Amino acid sequence: MKVAEVGTGRGFSAMWLAHTAKELNSYVTSLDTKCDRVRRAQEVLKEVGLSENTEVLCADAGELQTFRARCGAVIYRWEEE
């Protein structure tokens, strides 16, 4: 199953999703509109060895249709600022 996470934040959820996805031979795509968060999450995932089964993109969730078509689950994460 492929999973899409909307709202990467600091990458903590993406890291746990990626860990589980790796064990299940699956894949995680995480989206955030803040590119600095995306870059940091990409660094963290690489540092912990989970970058091969993850994709972290700077993108708007409004464009999510393409991800829904190829994912078995979509996880929305909302952070008030």
Stockholm file with secondary structure:
# STOCKHOLM 1.0

chainA/1-81         MKVAEVGTGRGFSAMWLAHTAKELNSYVTSLDTKCDRVRRAQEVLKEVGLSENTEVLCADAGELQTFRARCGAVIYRWEEE
#=GR chainA/1-81 SS CEEEEECCTTSHHHHHHHHHHHHTTCEEEEEESCHHHHHHHHHHHHHTTCGGGEEEEECCGGGTHHHHHHCSEEEECCCCC
#=GC SS_cons        CEEEEECCTTSHHHHHHHHHHHHTTCEEEEEESCHHHHHHHHHHHHHTTCGGGEEEEECCGGGTHHHHHHCSEEEECCCCC
//
